[in-house]
């Protein structure tokens, strides 16, 4: 009998992906603000480092946001497959 561990893990993975997207986007926005401050005060090396961090964090946020529906869809496909299999077995027992 299948324990449902993979379904449980997929369902649990949706929330951390959402929080990762939220905090990565927030940190990316703060890093972009730090870039503007650093460039305005003529600290160019620090500005480039902050800009690189902003780009990476915003990209991480976008990737994480795009992963949420895929995780949920895969979970729903598995649940529907189990339901359909149970209905088939109820109609046509072994």
ZIJORA-V945434 format. One record per residue. N is the residue number from 0. RES is the residue in three letters. SS is DSSP state (@ for helix, = for strand, . for the rest). OMEGA is omega as a letter, one per 30 degrees, with the letter a starting at -180 (none if undefined). Layout:
[[N | RES | SS | OMEGA] [N | RES | SS | OMEGA]]
This chain:
[[0 | UNK | . | a] [1 | UNK | . | a] [2 | UNK | . | a] [3 | UNK | . | a] [4 | UNK | @ | a] [5 | UNK | @ | l] [6 | UNK | @ | l] [7 | UNK | @ | l] [8 | UNK | @ | l] [9 | UNK | @ | l] [10 | UNK | @ | l] [11 | UNK | @ | a] [12 | UNK | @ | a] [13 | UNK | @ | a] [14 | UNK | @ | l] [15 | UNK | @ | l] [16 | UNK | @ | l] [17 | UNK | @ | l] [18 | UNK | @ | l] [19 | UNK | @ | l] [20 | UNK | @ | a] [21 | UNK | @ | a] [22 | UNK | @ | l] [23 | UNK | @ | l] [24 | UNK | @ | l] [25 | UNK | @ | l] [26 | UNK | @ | l] [27 | UNK | @ | l] [28 | UNK | @ | l] [29 | UNK | @ | l] [30 | UNK | @ | l] [31 | UNK | @ | l] [32 | UNK | @ | l] [33 | UNK | @ | l] [34 | UNK | @ | l] [35 | UNK | @ | l] [36 | UNK | @ | a] [37 | UNK | @ | l] [38 | UNK | @ | l] [39 | UNK | @ | l] [40 | UNK | . | l] [41 | UNK | . | l] [42 | UNK | . | a] [43 | UNK | @ | a] [44 | UNK | @ | l] [45 | UNK | @ | l] [46 | UNK | @ | l] [47 | UNK | @ | l] [48 | UNK | @ | l] [49 | UNK | @ | l] [50 | UNK | @ | l] [51 | UNK | @ | l] [52 | UNK | @ | l] [53 | UNK | @ | a] [54 | UNK | @ | a] [55 | UNK | @ | a] [56 | UNK | @ | l] [57 | UNK | @ | l] [58 | UNK | @ | l] [59 | UNK | @ | l] [60 | UNK | @ | a] [61 | UNK | @ | l] [62 | UNK | @ | l] [63 | UNK | @ | l] [64 | UNK | @ | l] [65 | UNK | @ | a] [66 | UNK | @ | a] [67 | UNK | @ | l] [68 | UNK | @ | l] [69 | UNK | @ | l] [70 | UNK | @ | a] [71 | UNK | @ | a] [72 | UNK | @ | l] [73 | UNK | @ | l] [74 | UNK | @ | a] [75 | UNK | @ | l] [76 | UNK | @ | l] [77 | UNK | @ | l] [78 | UNK | @ | l] [79 | UNK | @ | l] [80 | UNK | @ | l] [81 | UNK | @ | l] [82 | UNK | @ | a] [83 | UNK | @ | l] [84 | UNK | @ | l] [85 | UNK | @ | l] [86 | UNK | @ | l] [87 | UNK | @ | a] [88 | UNK | @ | l] [89 | UNK | @ | l] [90 | UNK | @ | a] [91 | UNK | . | a] [92 | UNK | . | a] [93 | UNK | . | none]]
